[in-house]
Amino acid sequence: MTIDIRRSRPEDHAAILSLMDKARGVGLSDEERARRGFVQGNLTGELLNRFQDGPGIFVADAAGELAGFAITSEPGWLPPGHPAAAAVAAVTKAADGRDLGRLFLYGPVAVDDRFQGRGVLTKLLTALSRALQGDFDLAVAFVETANERSLAVHRHYEMAEDAHFEAGGRTYVAFTFSPAAFAQGQS
């Protein structure tokens, strides 16, 4: 089955929200959530519209079925207490005055269980990196330290672990990657 990556459209929003709900791991034990991975956050159609009009939401389309998605956004779009804002602050502080260039936020990301292990995430990362490399210098992602699966995935892609930080009583790792370098590495 061919999986195509494209920017989202409004008609994708219901499927994105549904996959986001499934990927939260609600009802699983803490150990099972850590092993399987989970996403956090509450998205609405309004937020999806905003993200879609920004750097973009990238979807993996498997013959009209949503196989996965990756959301990108501008750093200032979420409130100061949000973990995304804390991640950007932690990465900026860790840079110790070094110019990081123009940043974007990467995530949340989810791949439907039925499509895992088929390179969907690599395709999403490659497509968004190619699309955004001319406008942005660095992607910032954050992963809760309890999320063992997501930590392993980010480390697998050799994203830099730039900082550890706390937000809302939880501990996170801030990861970064250059979209230009990622796109070039996947050529």
C-alpha positions as CSV (number, residue, x, y, z in Angstrom):
1,M,0.0,0.0,0.0
2,T,1.3,3.4,-1.0
3,I,1.5,6.1,1.8
4,D,1.6,9.6,0.5
5,I,2.5,12.6,2.7
6,R,0.7,15.9,2.2
7,R,-0.4,18.9,4.0
8,S,-3.7,18.5,5.9
9,R,-7.0,19.9,4.7
10,P,-10.0,20.8,6.8
11,E,-11.7,17.5,5.9
12,D,-8.8,15.7,7.7
13,H,-9.5,17.3,11.1
14,A,-12.0,14.7,12.3
15,A,-9.6,11.8,11.6
16,I,-6.6,13.7,13.2
17,L,-8.6,14.4,16.4
18,S,-9.8,10.7,16.4
19,L,-6.2,9.4,16.1
20,M,-5.0,11.9,18.7
21,D,-7.7,10.5,21.1
22,K,-6.5,6.9,20.4
23,A,-2.9,7.8,20.9
24,R,-3.4,9.3,24.3
25,G,-3.4,5.8,25.9
26,V,-6.3,6.5,28.1
27,G,-7.3,3.4,30.2
28,L,-3.8,1.9,30.0
29,S,-1.6,1.5,33.1
30,D,1.3,3.9,33.4
31,E,3.7,1.0,32.5
32,E,1.7,0.2,29.3
33,R,1.5,3.9,28.3
34,A,5.3,4.2,28.7
35,R,5.9,1.1,26.7
36,R,3.4,1.9,23.9
37,G,4.0,5.6,23.9
38,F,1.4,8.4,24.2
39,V,0.6,11.9,23.1
40,Q,-0.5,14.7,25.2
41,G,-2.6,17.8,24.7
42,N,-6.1,18.8,23.8
43,L,-6.6,19.8,20.2
44,T,-9.7,21.3,18.8
45,G,-10.8,22.1,15.3
46,E,-10.0,25.7,15.9
47,L,-6.4,24.9,16.9
48,L,-6.1,22.6,13.9
49,N,-7.2,25.4,11.6
50,R,-4.5,27.7,13.2
51,F,-1.8,25.0,12.9
52,Q,-2.8,24.2,9.3
53,D,-2.5,27.9,8.4
54,G,1.0,28.1,10.0
55,P,4.0,25.9,9.2
56,G,1.4,23.1,8.8
57,I,0.0,19.8,9.7
58,F,1.4,16.9,7.6
59,V,-0.7,13.8,7.1
60,A,0.2,10.3,6.0
61,D,-2.5,9.3,3.6
62,A,-3.0,5.6,2.9
63,A,-5.5,5.4,0.0
64,G,-7.7,8.0,1.7
65,E,-7.2,6.6,5.3
66,L,-5.2,8.6,7.9
67,A,-2.1,6.6,8.7
68,G,-0.5,9.3,10.8
69,F,0.0,13.0,11.3
70,A,2.7,15.5,12.5
71,I,1.8,18.9,13.6
72,T,4.1,21.9,13.4
73,S,3.5,25.3,14.8
74,E,5.1,28.7,15.7
75,P,6.6,28.8,19.2
76,G,4.5,31.8,20.4
77,W,1.1,30.2,19.6
78,L,0.6,28.4,22.9
79,P,0.3,30.0,26.3
80,P,3.4,30.6,28.5
81,G,2.5,27.8,30.9
82,H,2.3,25.2,28.2
83,P,5.2,22.6,28.0
84,A,5.9,23.8,24.4
85,A,6.8,27.3,25.7
86,A,8.9,25.7,28.5
87,A,10.7,23.6,25.9
88,V,11.6,26.6,23.8
89,A,12.8,28.5,26.9
90,A,14.9,25.5,27.9
91,V,16.5,25.1,24.5
92,T,17.1,28.9,24.3
93,K,18.7,28.8,27.8
94,A,20.9,25.8,26.9
95,A,22.1,27.6,23.8
96,D,23.8,30.1,26.1
97,G,23.5,33.1,23.8
98,R,24.1,31.2,20.6
99,D,21.7,32.2,17.8
100,L,19.4,29.3,17.1
101,G,17.8,31.0,14.1
102,R,14.1,30.7,13.4
103,L,12.4,27.9,15.5
104,F,9.3,25.8,15.0
105,L,7.6,23.3,17.2
106,Y,7.3,19.7,16.1
107,G,4.5,17.7,17.6
108,P,2.2,16.2,18.6
109,V,2.8,13.3,16.2
110,A,0.9,10.0,16.0
111,V,0.9,7.0,13.7
112,D,-2.1,4.6,13.7
113,D,-1.2,1.2,15.2
114,R,-2.2,-0.5,11.9
115,F,0.5,1.5,10.1
116,Q,3.4,1.3,12.6
117,G,6.6,-0.2,11.4
118,R,6.1,0.9,7.8
119,G,8.3,4.0,7.8
120,V,5.3,6.4,8.2
121,L,7.1,8.6,10.8
122,T,10.3,8.8,8.6
123,K,8.1,9.9,5.7
124,L,6.3,12.5,7.8
125,L,9.6,13.9,9.2
126,T,11.2,13.9,5.8
127,A,8.3,15.7,4.1
128,L,7.9,18.3,6.9
129,S,11.7,18.9,6.9
130,R,11.8,19.4,3.2
131,A,8.8,21.7,3.3
132,L,10.1,23.9,6.2
133,Q,13.9,23.9,5.7
134,G,13.8,27.2,3.8
135,D,11.8,29.0,6.5
136,F,13.1,27.5,9.7
137,D,16.5,26.6,11.1
138,L,15.6,24.4,14.1
139,A,12.7,22.2,15.2
140,V,11.9,21.9,18.9
141,A,10.0,18.9,20.3
142,F,9.4,17.9,23.9
143,V,8.7,14.4,25.4
144,E,7.7,13.6,28.9
145,T,10.3,11.4,30.5
146,A,7.6,8.8,31.4
147,N,7.1,8.3,27.7
148,E,9.7,5.6,27.1
149,R,8.6,4.8,23.5
150,S,8.7,8.4,22.3
151,L,12.0,9.0,23.9
152,A,13.4,6.0,22.1
153,V,11.9,7.1,18.8
154,H,13.5,10.6,19.1
155,R,16.8,9.1,20.0
156,H,16.6,6.7,17.1
157,Y,16.3,9.7,14.7
158,E,19.4,11.2,16.5
159,M,17.6,14.3,17.5
160,A,19.7,16.4,20.0
161,E,18.7,16.2,23.6
162,D,19.2,19.9,24.4
163,A,17.6,20.3,27.8
164,H,15.5,18.7,30.6
165,F,12.8,20.9,32.1
166,E,9.7,20.7,34.2
167,A,6.2,22.0,33.4
168,G,3.0,21.3,35.2
169,G,4.6,19.0,37.7
170,R,6.1,16.7,34.9
171,T,9.6,16.3,33.6
172,Y,10.4,16.6,29.9
173,V,13.3,16.3,27.5
174,A,13.6,19.0,24.8
175,F,14.8,17.6,21.5
176,T,15.9,19.6,18.5
177,F,16.8,18.9,14.9
178,S,17.7,20.9,11.8
179,P,15.1,20.4,9.1
180,A,17.8,21.0,6.4
181,A,20.1,18.4,7.9
182,F,17.3,15.9,8.3
183,A,16.0,16.4,4.8
184,Q,19.5,16.0,3.4
185,G,20.1,12.9,5.4
186,Q,17.0,11.3,3.9
187,S,17.8,12.1,0.3
